Amino acid sequence: MSKRRLERERGRRDATADMSEDLSEGEKGDIVSDLSTHGDSTRGRFPRISSVDAMEAWANQLKEKKLYIVLISIHGLIRGENMELGRDSDTGGQVKYVVELARALGSMPGVYRVDLLTRQISAPDVDWSYGEPTEMLTLRNSEDFMHEMGESSGAYIVRIPFGPKDKYIPKELLWPHIQEFVDGALVHIMQMSKVLGEQISGGWPVWPVAIHGHYADAGDSAALLSGALNVPMLFTGHSLGRDKLEQLLKQGRQTREEINMMYKIMRRIEAEELALDASEIVITSTRQEIEQQWQLYDGFDVILERKLRARIKRGVSCYGRFMPRMVIIPPGMEFNHVIVHDGDMEGEVEGSEDNSSSPDPPIWSEIMRFFTNPRKPMILALARPDPKKNITTLVKAFGECRPLRELANLTLIMGNREAIDEMSSTNSAVLTSVLKLIDKYDLYGQVAYPKHHKQSEVPDIYRLAAKTKGVFINPAFIEPFGLTLIEAAAYGLPIVATKNGGPVDIHRVLDNGLLVDPHDPQAIADALYKLVSDKQLWARCRQNGLKNIHLFSWPEHCKTYLSRLATCRPRHPQWKRSEEDGIEDSESDSRDDSLRDIQDISLNLKLSLDGEKAEDGGTLDSILETEESAVNEKSRVEHIVSKLSKSVVKAAQKDASSENSSKVPILRRRKHIFVIAVDSVSNTDLAGIIKSIFEAARKDRTSGSFGFILSTSLTISEVHSILISGGVPATDFDAFICNSGSDLYYPSPNSDEMLSSSELPFAIDEDYHSQIEYRWGGEGLRKTLVRWAASVVEKKGEGEEQIVIEDEQRSSTFCHAFNVKNPALVPPVKELRKLMRIQALRCHVLYSHDGTKLHVIPVLASRSQALRYLYVRWGAELSNMVVFVGESGDTDYEGLLGGVHKTIILKGALNLAPSQLHAARSYPLRDVVDFDSPTVVQCEGCSTDGIRLTLSQLGLLKE
């Protein structure tokens, strides 16, 4: 067993030790029952619906509300029509998936608006359409409720500008710009929430019901946006970094360091771990993805997830542990344009636009020109020339099997290219290998490999293969899902596919072909020959595929998607209200409003590929059917999904009423806000830095156009001492971010009176606490940390000395603080985060700059997130902020350097060298910070003149 697996097993045992003593026999039975279902972690209880619930829902519903859903996919080239799939490794199946998902969700009754957020690209080497800020997606099958559409309703691609403005860069180079995207996306969502509020909610902002990230980069972004807005997060990995790393290491062509340099794989893995920390639901396409890919991650374990779920079901403590819910929802496909005619097989599969007199599509002649005998059955592969797609093994299998070559042709649709030399080195290497194999086996006249095809021509390619009674093949080493297999089946093509990954589940449903070992050329050739030579088998596979294909339709996908979303605990900004508001705050009605117009949607969840059952043994359908006596078919569905958005309206009402609170929202009126976030300097030095910055901006400070925020790992009492010793009034600041971002304070309106008392002159923001408490382990987490601290010791002769000591004085409700006597003897931050995740403890672990202090705070709390909260809560514009930092800082330092704000790095002797705890980061700092950005500037020293000069260079001060 590998070292990593041993660590995981040890950590899981520690995690379950806390829970084993009071685990009831019933819980143990639940766990055993769960484990007997092939490790399927998607089985879950769907909420029962009582007639009382239904009547209360309708009684409380004063008017219709609709859902706002945000999807995020930030890399590649994304547009609604004429997608350039296969243009590069970033523009593949995921692009098609997210666009079609947005379109399909936007077509669902009850969903008012869907935004697919991506990157705005205005580069000379890409089409102008990718620079358009907004693109409306044409909705399909929405005629039935077009009269209910509003001014801003529908599905949209929204392009957020971030990163290099005039350059299209690969996803591996986007990491330094993620924070900028998050800030831009946050501004868009806030603006759209207000617009939708005016249209459908009587002026109350309409918050997103969920934010759904796609791939690791968007998962990282969605986690930050989810935390800033306090709304549920969903995540779809598409392909996972740990799995890719293992596959690349097995190939032996690159070292771990080379892989990380090329793919930034460690940063990608950390983003996926953060997505596990923050997600309510992780949507997968197959069981294999859960059991063999997500199981590789520190933050997920099938067995522990079931134990926690069993405890939650029985109302038993989980000791601060949390696990996201894994659900299998296969990608959908639009089949309405596919019409299959009965009768002779020849030309049998046609689109609705086709007729017998129509000329052949141009792509047919483009392919047929390669063949000596174009009438032979066509073996079709459609994949970009990527090593993991395993096209070379397919060509080798074809070339080495003479009976197969005599019986069939091979067509390889490998994306689009102008010249091999202009392709990426990886893609060009694969294509060159294919051409060499064609030459080696003398396959001229038997293999087609056209240079160009349009996305709109892909259906015609499938039709051509079906017309020749051919076969579709996906020989990838591992296929996370295999959407092309479903597309091929829709056009009447039997399939041969890899036995690794999603095709296993697809084949279980469609039963329309054969599965093979992708490493075995002989097995691939045998399967292909069997299908093209046995006409009865070919016809049976074809018919099976056509009969079952609609189980993978987009409407079915969206029904399951929305029903799962309805089970999420509602989370929306919930500000405190003044007593005169008179708004009821009832948890019982916090979910009962929106999707009441889900007309004629049957929650037919039989689509679930895993034969999903409820935990009490009944299917989800049977649970719902037991309620038919109380709620009819229509209201049954309406009631389930209506739970999604009433909390949106209630939370919005709370937001508006909070303007009357004692926290004066003066931040939104500041022309600029200076955030002082210099770490690990003495109290005297920090007071001096504050005075220098104040003096540099003296004119604008006194006029009120500049505001100030102190952001620090210190407690508020330590901050108070520094201000008193430096003679700085607390009221000179607008806010104080303390305890590494776990506490937020404002100067008390009665600061002058409080100075003469023992009470500190600050007012804590309890609303901020209600926002960051998501998945906070509280006392259960503290006990685990105390036990861990006791295990970190230094040998001294015959005895031992404890190295990590709990600091009760500096700890607070949302910050567990520890002192570190010898930083050289404690694990680096990446190892400590790993330890917490293995035990399902979701938290943000960080060390101080010199490693002498350790803070454990809520997973989505941080100093940078606190700034986003101030924007959401008070309208403090992020682009108006200027963050002052040192040349290095605490282990949350990197979060302060990116975003739409400006960053000034103060250089000088006040910055200590970072400890080894920082040097042991999983990835280089430059992988996540763009130090060349014009918004990041260096300031020589901490003098008033130097700071004033830097501010002037940024255009913030007049000379």
N, C-alpha and C positions, 0 to 999 in steps of 0.2 A: 504494500500500500504506500502511495506517495506521501511525502511529508505534508503536503497541503491537505490531503484527505485525512491523515491522522489528526491534524490540528482541528479540522472541521468536526470529526467524530468526538474529540475531546470536548470541544466547545458545546456541541449538542448535548452531551451527557451533563455538562455543567448546567445548561439551560433547563433541562428536564428535572434535575435534582431538586430544584426549588418547588416543582409542581407535583412531584411524585407522592409526597406524603398524604395529601388530601385528594388524590385522584380516585374518584369513586369507581365501583365496578361497572356502573353504567357508562362512564366515560371510557374506561378501558375497552368495553365492548364496542363502543362507537369507533374507537381507533382501530381495533382489530378488523371491524367490518369495513372501514375505509381502506385499510391496507390490502384487503383481499381483492380490491377492485383495480388491480394492476397499477397501483400507485397513482390513480387518477385524482388529481387535486382539484378538479373542477366541480366535484359533486357538492352541492350545497342546498340549503333550505331556501325555497322561494317563499316570500311572505304570504301567509294565508290572508284571505280577505273575508271579513265578516260583514253581515248586513248592516250592523251598527256603524262600522267604519265607512261603508258606502254612503249611508244616509248622512253621516256627519260631513263627509267630503262634499256632498252636493249642497248641504245646508250652508256650509261655510264658504262656498264658492260664489262670490258676488258677480264676478265677470271672468271671461276667458283670459287665460294667460298662456303664452307660448314659450317654447324653450329656445335658448341660445346656446349653441355648442361650438367650442373652439377646438380645431385640429391643428397640429403643428408638424410640419415636415420641411426642414430648412435647407437641405442640400439638393443638388441636382437641378435640372431644368423642368419647372412645373408650369404647365398651362392646360387649359381645358380641352382644346382641340388640337389635332395633328401633333400629338406628343412625340418627341424625338427619342423614343425608347431605343436603347442600345447605342446611343451616341457616345456614351462613356460609361464607366463603371458606376457613376452616381445617378444615372438616368435610366433606371430599369423598372422592374416590377413594382417596387415601392411607389414610384411616381403614379403609375396607373391605379394602384390600390387606393392611395389617399384621395386622388381626384374623384374616383368613382364612389368612394365612401362618402365624401362630402356631398356629391351630387345625389346619392341615394338617400342620405339622411335628410337633405333639404327637401326631398320629395315626400317625406313621411308626414301625414297629418299630425298636427300638434307641434311640429318643429318649426319655429318661426324663422330662425336664421342659423346658418352654419358658416363659419369662417375658417378657411384653410390658410394658415399663416405660413409664409415661406420667405425666401430671400428675394429682394429686388435686385436685378442684375442689369446694369446698363454698360455692357461691354461690347467692343467692336466685333468680337468673335462669336456673339450669340444674337439671336433674332431680337428685334426691337420689342416684341410682345412681352419679353421677360422683364422689361423695365416699366411696364404699366403698373401703377400702384394697385389697381383693383380690376378684377375680371369676374364677371358674373357667369356662373355655370348654368347652362341650359338644363332645366330640370326635366326628367322624363317621367311619364305616367302621373303627372300632377294635374291633369285636366279636371279631376273630380272635385278639387278644392281650390281651383284658381281664383274663385270669387272671394276666398278668404285671405289671399295674399295681400301683404301690406307694402308700404313704400320701400322699406329696407329688407324685406323678407327674401328668402331664397338661400342659395349656396354661392359663396364667393371665394375666389382666391385673392388673398390680401398679401401684397408683397411689402415686406418691411426692409428699409435700407439699413444695411449693416455690413461691416467688413470693407474691403477695398471697393471703392465706388465704381471703378471702370475696369474691373478684372474679375473674370469667372475663375474661381479657385476650387480645388477638390475638397471634399468634406474633411479630410485629415488636417487641412489648414484653417478650418473654421473655428477651432476651439478658442483662440484668443479673442474672438469676436462674439462669443455667446452672450456675454453680459450686455453688450450693446443691443443685440437682438431682443433680449428679455425686456430691457427698458423701452425699446420702441414698441414691442408687442403690448406691453402694459399700458402705454399711452393709448394705443388703438382700442384695446378692450375697454378701457375706462370711457373713452369717447363714445364707443358704440353702445355701451351699457346705458349711457344717458340718452342717446338717440332712440334706442328701442324703448326706453322708459317713456319718452314723449309719445311714441306711436302706440304702444300697447299696454302701458301700465300706469296711466294717469300721472306721469311725471316721475314716478319712482324708478330709479335705475334698475335695469334688468341684468343681473349678474349671470355669467355663464353657468350652466348647470354642471359642466365638467370641462376640463382641459385635457386633451388627449394627445400625448407625444408619440411620435413615430420615429424609431431608430434612436441610438444613444444620444446624439447631439440634441434632438428635440426632447428626449426624456429629461436631460439635464435642464433644458429651458423650461419645460412644463413643470418640473419640480419647483423651480424658483417662482414661476408665475402662480402656481397653485398656492404656495406659501404666502406670496404677497397679497393675493386676492382672497385667500381662505376659501377656496372652492375645491371640490374633489378632483383628483388626478387619475387618469387612465394612461396606460402605457402599452405600446406594441413594439417589440424589439426588432422584428423583421429578420435580422441576423445578429448574432451575439458575439461579442469580442472574445470571451473566454474560449468559446468553441472554435472560433477562427484561429486564435493563438495556438490551441492544441493541434489543430490540423496543420498549420504551417510548421510547427516544430516537428511533427511527425514526418513531414516531407524532407526535413533535414537540409533544406537549401539555404536557410538563413538562421542566424543566431537570434536569441531573444532580443538582444540589443538592436540588431539590424531590423527586426520586425517592428520594434517599438519606434525606431527612427522613421520607418517608412509609413506605418499605419497609425502612429500615435496610440498604440493599442492600450497602454496602461491608462491613459486619460479616458479613452472610450469605456474601458471596464469600470473605472470609477464612476462615470456618468450612469452606467447601467445599475451599479450598486445604489447610487443615489435615487434612481427611479424606483428601485425596490423599496427603499426607505420611505418614499413619499406617496407611492401609488395606493389607491384604494383597490383597483382592479388591474391585473396584468392580462391583456388579451393575447392569447396564443392561437395559432392555427391548428396545431396538432398536439397530441399527447407526448410525442417524442420530444418536442421542444421543452416541455415541462420536466420530464423525467431525465433527459440526457443533457440538456443544455442549461436550463435555469438551475438545475441541481448542482451545477459547477460553482454557483455564486455563494459568497459568504452570507448574503442576505436572504437566501431562500433554502428551505429544506421541506420536502414533502411530508415527512413524519411529524416534524415539529409543527408544521402548519396545521395538521389534523388534530394534534393534541390541543393546540390553542383554540381551534374552532370548537372542539368538544367542550372545552371549559367555558367558552363564551356562551355556547348554547345552554349550558346548565347554570350560568350565572356565577361561576367560580373564578376566583382571582387568577390572572395570568402573570402576576408579578411584574407588570410593566412591559411585557413582551407583546410584540405585534408582528403580523405577517400579512402581506398583501394576498388578495384572493386571485388565484389563477383560474381563468375560464377559457374554454376552447370555443371560438367562434370562427369558423372557416371564412375566408374571403368570399365575397359575392361576385356575381357576374350578371350582366344584362343579357337576357336571352330573347327578348321580344322581337328583335330583328332577325332571329334565326327561325326559318320555317323549314321543316323536314317533310318531304313528300314521300308517301308510300309508293310502292311499285318497283320498277327496275332500279337496281343500285346505281346504274350509270347516270351521273349527273343528278343524283337524288337529293343532295343537300344544297339548297339554294337560299339566298336571302330574299326578303320580301320585295326587293327592288328588281329581282332578276326575272326574266322570262325566256322562253325558248329561243326567241329571235335576238336576244341580246348578244353583242359581240363578246368574245372572251376578254377578261380583264387584262390590262397590259402586263401585270406582274407575271401572268402565266407564260407569255412568250419569253419574258426575261429569264424565267427559270428553264423553260423547255429547250432553249437554245443550247444548253449545256449537254443535252442527252442525245446519244445515238439512237436510242429507242425510247421515246417519251411515253409510250403506252404502258410500260412496266409499272407495277405498284411503286409508289413513292414512300420511302422512309424519310420522315420529316423531323428535323431537330431545329429548335428555335431558341438560341441562347447567345449571349455576347461571348467573344473569345476570351474567356477568363479561365485560368487553370482549374478552378473548382467546378466549372461546368463540365469538365472531362470530355470535351469534344474529340480530343486526339485519340482517346481509347475507343470511342465510337468508330472513328475512321479506320483504326487498326482492326477492329472486329469485322468491319465490312470488307476490308481489303483481304483479310486472311481466310474468309469463308467464300470459296468459289461458288457453291450452290446459291448462296444469298445474292452474290453479285450477278449471277445469271438470271435471277428471278426478279430483282428489284433495283431501283435507282435510289440514290441518297441525296437529299437536299439539305444544305446547311445554311440557315438564315442567321448570320452572325453580326447583326447590327448594320450600321452604315459606315462607309469609309471612303475617303478620296484616294489616299495612298498609304501603303503599309508603313512607310517611313514617318508618316505624320501621326500614327497611332501611338498610344502609350507603349512603353517598353514591354509591359506585361502582355497586353493584347496583341501587339505585333509579334511577339515571340510565339504565342499560341497559334496565330494565323500562319506564320511561317512554318511551324511544325505540321500543320494540317496540309499545306501545299507540298511539303516534302514527302508526306505519307501518300498523298495522291500520286506523286511521281514514283515513289518506291513500288507501290502496288499496281502502277499503270491503270489508274481509275479514270482516265480521261474518257469523257462520254458517258460516265456513270455517276458522277458527283457534280451537283450544282452548288455554287457559292456566290450568288449575286452580290454586287457591291452596295446596292441601294434598295431600299423599300420604304414605303410610307406606312405609318401606323394604321392608316385607313385600309391598307392593302393586306393586313394580316388575315382578316377573315377570308379573303380570296385565296390566300396561300393554303389555309386549312381546307377550303372547298376543293382545291386542286388535288390535295393529297387524298381526300375522301373520294373524289371522282375516279381516281386511279386505284381505289381499294387499297390504299396504303396504310401506314402505321405511324403514329407519333411517338417519339422517344425523348425521354429526359434522363440522361445518363449521369447526372451530377453526383459527385462524391457524397454530398449531403445536400438535400433540398429542404429548406425550412418549411415550405408549403408545396408549391407547384401549381400556380395559377394557370400556366399554359396547359397542364393536363386537363383541367376543367374546360378551358376554351376548346381544346381539340375534341373532347368528348361531345361538346355541344354541336360540333359540325360532323359528327358521325365517325370519328376516328378512334379505333382501338389504340391502346397505349402500351408501351413498355417503359418502365420507370425504375429508378433507383429504389432499393429497399431501405434506404437510410433517410428517415425524416417523414415529411408530410405525405408523400405518395402512398405510404402504407395506409393512412386513414382515408385518403381519397379513394384508393382501390377498394377499401372495405365497404364504402358506400356505393360506388359505381360498378364495381365488379366487371370492368371492361378491358382487361388486359393482363399483363404479366409483370411481376417484380423481379429485379435481377441484382446481383452483386456488381456494383459499378467498377470494381477493380478487376473483374474477370471478363476479358474480351470474348472468350468462347461462350460464356453464359449469355452475353448480350447478343451475339450472333445467333445462337440457338433460339432465343426467345423471338427475335425478329423473323427468323426463317419460319418458325412454327406458325406465327400469325399470318404471314403473307402467303404461306403455302396451304394452310388448312382453311378453306373458304367457309366451312360451317362454323369453325371457331371464330373466324373474323366477323361473321354476321352476328353471332351470338354476343360477342363483346360489344359490337357496335350498338345493338339494340339495348343491351343492358345500360350502356352509357347514356343513350338518349332517354331511356325510361326514367333514370334517376337523377338526371342532371339538374333539374329544377330545385333540388334540395340545396343547391349552392347559389340560389338567386340572391340578388341584393335585397329585395323586400324581406326575405327570410332572415338574412344577416341582420338587417336593421331592427326587426322585431326582437330578436334575441339580444341585440346590443342595447336597445332601450329598456328591455325588461331587466337586464343586469344593472343598468345605470340606476334604475328605480330602487335597487337594494342598497345603494350607497347612503351612508349617513349624510344628511344635508349639512353642508358647510358653506357659509357665506359670511361676508363682513357683518358683524353684529355689534354695532356700537351701542353704548349705554344711552338711554334716553332720559330726558327730564320728566319729572312726575306729571307735568301738565299735558304730556303727549296723549295720555289715555289710551295707548295702544296695548292691547293684550299681548302678552308674551307666553303663549301656550305651546309647549312642545308637542302637544297632541295634534295641533293643526298646522305644524310647521312644514308639512310636506304635502298638503292636500289641495293643490290648485291646478296644475297646468294642463296636462295633455288629455283633457276631457273629450277632445274631438278626434281621438284615434278611432275613427269610424271603421267598422268592419274588419279590424285587424284581429286575427285569431292568434293567440300566443301559442302557436303550434311549435313547440320546442323540440320536436322529434328530430330536427335538423342536427342537433348536437351529435357529433361523431362518436362520442364516447358512451352513448347509450345512457346519458346522464339520468341519475335518480336522486330523489330527495333523500335526506338523511334518515327519514323514518321508513324508507323502503319503497315509497310510492314514486311514480314518475311525476315530473312537474305538471304535466297535463292532467294527471289524475287528481292532484291536489286542487288545481283550479276547478276541475269539473265538480268537485264536492261542494262548491259554493254556488252552483247554478241555481239552487232553490232561493238563494238570497239576492243574487245579482245576475242579471241576464248577460248574454254573450257580449253585448256592446259595453254596458256599464262595467262589467268585470274587467275588461282591458283598460277602459278609461280610468277606472279607479287605481289600478296598479301603477300606471305610468303617470297619473296625475300627481303622485307623491313627489315628483321630481322638482317642481318649480314654485310651489307656494312659498317655500323658504326664500326664494329670490325676492319676491315682493315684500315679505315681512322684513327681511334684512334691509332692503332698500328704505323702507319706512323708518327703520331704526337709524339708518345713516342720516337721513334728512333731519330727524329730530335732534340729533346729537349736536347740531350747530349751536344749540342753546346751552351747551355744557360749559364748564368753567375753563376748559382748555381753549384758549383764544386761538383761532386758526390764522395767526398772523403770518405764518410761514408762507402761505400762498401769495402774500403781497410783497415778499422780498424780491428785489431785483436779482440778487445773487445770495447764495447761502454757502458759507465757508464751513467745511466739516474738518475739524482738527482730529486726526486719527494717527498721531505719531506714537509708536509703541516703545516700551522699555527704555525710558529715560527717567532720570531722577525727578522727584517732585519739583525740585527747584528748576531744573531744566525745562520741564513741561510748562511750568508757570511762565518761564521766560519765553518759550515758543508762543504761548497764547498771547502774551503782551506784544511780541513782535508782530504777529499777524494782526492784532487789533490796531496797533499803531500804523501798520502799512496801509490799512483800509480806514484810517481815522475819519476822513471827511465823509465818506459814504456811510460809515457806521453810525455816526452821529445823526445823519439825516434819516436813518431808518431803512435805507434801500438795501443794506447788507444785513444778513442774519448770520448767526453762528451756532454750530452744534459741536459738542465735544463727544467723540466716539472712542471708547476705551474699554480695556478689560478690568478697570478699577471699579470698586463699589461706589455707590453714591456718597457714602460717608468719607471715603478717601478723596473723592473729587471735591467734596465740600472743604476738606482740610487744605487741599492745594489752592482752592480759590481764596480762602481766608488768608493763607500765608502769602499769597501773591497779591493780595489786595484787589481781587477781581470780583465784583458783585455777581451773584448768580443770575440776576436779571439781564446781564449782558449776553447771555445765551438764550436761544429759543428752545433748545432741547438738549438732553444728556442721554447718550446711549451708553449704558453701563453693563458690567459683567459680560463682556464680549458679545453684546447684542441680545441678551436675555431680559434686560430691563430697560425701560424707557421712561424718562422723567422730564418734567417741564418745571421752570421756575414757578414757585407758588405765587398766586396773585397777592398773597399777604407776606411776601418775603421779608419786608422790613419789620413787621411785627414778630415774625418767627425768629429773627436773629437774636432777640432777647430771651428766647425760651430754649428748652432742650430739644425742641422739634426741628428737624432739618427743613430748610426753606424750599422744598421740592414737592411736586405732586406727581405720583406715579400714574402711568397710563395702564389701567387695568384692562382696557379694551385690547391693547397690544398683547397682554398675557392671554386673553381668551383666543387670540389668533394663533399664537405660537404653541399652545398647549397640545396641538395635534400630535398624537402618538408619544406624548411625554410619559416616560416610565415612572416619574415621581419617586416615591419612597422605595418601590421595588427595585428601581434602577440604582438608587443610592445604596441599598444593602449589597447589591452585587458589586458595586464599585468599591465599597468598604472592604469586602472580602478579597477582591483583587488587590487592593492597596496593601493589605496585610501580607500578601504573598510575595511582594516585591521587597526583597531584603538584601542587605550587604553583609557578607561574612566578615566578622571581626574576631579573629582568634577563635575561641571556643563558642562565641556567641554570635548573634545576628542583630542587625539594626534595621528597623523598618525605614524604607526610603521614601515612600509616598504616604503622607499624613493628611487626613481629612481636615479641612479648614472650615470649621463650623461658623466662625465669625464672618467669613467672606462668602459663605454659601447663602443662597436665597431659594425661594420656591422653585424657580426655573433655572437655577445654576448650582450644580454640585462642584464645589471648589476644593482643590487639594494642593498642598505644598510638596514640592519635589526637592529632597535634600541633595541628591546627586543625579543630575540629568543623564549622565553617562550610563546609568544602570537601569533606566526605564525604557520600554519599547518606543520606537518612533511613532509618530502620529498615525501613519498608515497601518501599523500593526495593531495599535489600540483600537482604531476604527474597525478593523477586521474582527478583533475579539468581540466587540460589542455586536456586530452584525451576525456573527455565528450564533450568538445567543438570542437573536431576534430582539435586541435592544436597539431601538431607533433613536439615535441621538447624534449630536454634533460634538466631536471631541477635538479639543485644541490645546496647544501649549502656548505659554507666553514666549516672548522673543528669546529670552535666555534659558528657557526650559525649566525655570524654577516654580512655575505655577501651571496647574492643569485645570481646565474648565470643561465640564460636560453640560451642554445646554440642549434645548429641543432641536430636533433634526432640521427644521426649517428656520431656525433662529440664527441670525448672524448680524454683524454690524452693517453689512451691505443690504441685507433684507430689511433691517430697521429703517433704512433710508427710503426703500420702496414703500414701506408701510406709511411713512410720513407723506409720501405722494398720494397714495390711495386715500388716506384718512383726512389729510388737511390740504391737499392740492399743492404741496411743495414740489415745484417742478424739478425733475431730476436733471434736466439740461442746464438749469441755473445753479447747480451745485459745483463747488470746487473742493476736492478732497485733498488735504495735506497729509502725506505719509512720509516715513523715513525711507532709507535705502533698503531696509528689510523690516520685518515686523513679526507679529504673532502668526501662528499657522493659518489664520484666516486672512492673511495679508493680501493674497491674490484676488480675493473677492472685492477689495477696495480699489483695485487698479483699473478694472474694465467698466464699461457702461457708457452712457451718453454724457456723464458728467466729466469735468476736467480734473486731472490729477496732477498735483505738484509734488515731486519727490524732493524732499529736503536732504541735501547731501552735507555730510560733515561728521565731526567727531562724536556727536550725540548718539549716533547709531552704533550699537554694539554688533559684533559679528554674530550671525545666527548660529544657533547650536546645531549639533548633529541631528537633532530631532527634525529640523527643517531640511537638512541636506538629504535625509532619507525619504523625501517625498517620492511617490511612485513615478513621477514624470518631471522633466525639467520645467522651471518656471516659465521659460520662453514658449513652452507648448501651450500655455494658457493666457499669456499676457503679451499684448502687442506694444512693446516698448517704443516702437517706431511711430506709433500713432501721434498725430498732431495734438491730440487731447492729453497726452502724457508728456510733461515737461520736467526738466531738471532745474533745481534752484541751488546755487552754490551757497551753502551755509544757511544759517537761521536768522540772519540779521534782518532788521527792519528794511534797510535799503535793498538787500538782495530780494526779499519777498516782494517789495513794492515794484522792483524792476521786472520780476517775473510776471506779476499780475498785469503790469502795463503791456508786456509783450503779448499776453493773451487777450488784450483788449478789454480788460476788466476795470482798469483805472485810466484816467486821463493823465497824460504826462505833466 
